[in-house]
Amino acid sequence: FQESLNLTAGLYYFENEINYDENRELAGGAATFHGGGNLDIETLGVFIAGDYDLSDALTLNVGVRYTDEEKDAAIATLPPSQNMPCSVIDGTCTIDFEDNESWDSWSPKLGFTYHLSDEAKVYAHWTRGFRSGGYNLRNTSLDPLDVAGPFDEEQVDNFEIGYKSTFSRGKLNAAVFYNEIEDMQREINKAGPIGVIQLIRNTADAEIWGVEVDGTFALTENLLAIASVGYTDAEYSDVAVDLNEDGMIDGLDEDLDLPRAPEWTYSFALNHDLELGDWGYMGSRVSYAYRDETAYTDSNLGFITEQEILDAGLDFYSNDDRWTFSLYGRNLLDEVKHGGDTQLPDDIFGIGTGGTFSPLAKGRVYGAEAV
């Protein structure tokens, strides 16, 4: 409109039906459990966003979205079904929990963008987002107080100041952010008599701030460097659930680390392209990535160790695009890399288990491929 206002507006409608079956076979088949649930979802959204040029360099960014959601749940809790095979999908399981809930929310945004040049700009904004409320379709707890829901929406207010630029030999981005989280949704993993218990709860309010910088730079016509670094400081501001399971909700819970929020992450990579005349061309790459130790469980009983991952590769492409030959090495430092640290019960029906379930990624891998 009048060359200074750009508007985007629309309607959004989403409908979904989820039918979830879960079967657990424990202690070599000595006990089986069956359950799951059905979930019907209906979401309606209305949104409008606008960019208004206050001057040749300064732009006002505003927007808002209204969302209305409704969810209907019918759940068969696993523990009562011991050694009684059934299927939620086939309708043969006993439904012991039925409920429905609706949520509505506003998601506004207010910000400014200042163009330093055609290639560089700074920006600042406040924006609010949400994570949908819902129900837990895999309720495996024996405690009647551990109902399947509903859990409420999670709300996040994000404040960010950043810089973005593109130049002849690459690009550079940087940002400082601060997030306020209310009613944080967490999947709480605990040890239970029939295996892992997974409860979804609004556990706490939290504050997260950090700095991120990333960029690419052409060192030569054929050699490209890529780098990034991030620092995050995350802490609870208020806790509503006994996270450390000591029977009390107090400062000890607030002092716990937020799960999966490493303090430092950084990476560096080099990509090189080489023309081979009539043969084709060759691409080579090496990358290194670091991530700090981070808690895996909300109770902080499980941690994921710090990781240093070094990968490298060499690819040859024929000029006729018929052949690709590759040599590669992954996790060349042979780091122990596991994807979780879920707590296990001391025993299941008299058979000792204990410890944790920590699936491991492969160690050092060398390989070759021809396609």
Secondary structure, 3 states (H helix, E strand, C coil): CCCCEEEEEEEEEEEEEEEEEEEEEEHHHCEEEEEEEEEEEEEEEEEEEEEEECCCCEEEEEEEEEEEEEEEEEEECCHHHCCCCCCCCCCCCCCCEEEEEEEEEEEEEEEEEEECCCCEEEEEEEEEEEECCECCCCCCCCCCCCCCCCECCEEEEEEEEEEEEEECCEEEEEEEEEEEEEEEEEEEEEEECCEEEEEEEEEEEEEEEEEEEEEEEECCCCEEEEEEEEEEEEEEEEECCCCCCCCCCCHHHHCCCCCCCCCEEEEEEEEEEEECCCCEEEEEEEEEEEECCEECCCCCCCEECCEEEEEEEEEEEECCCCCEEEEEEECCCCCCCECCCEECCCEECCEECCCEECCECCCCEEEEEEC
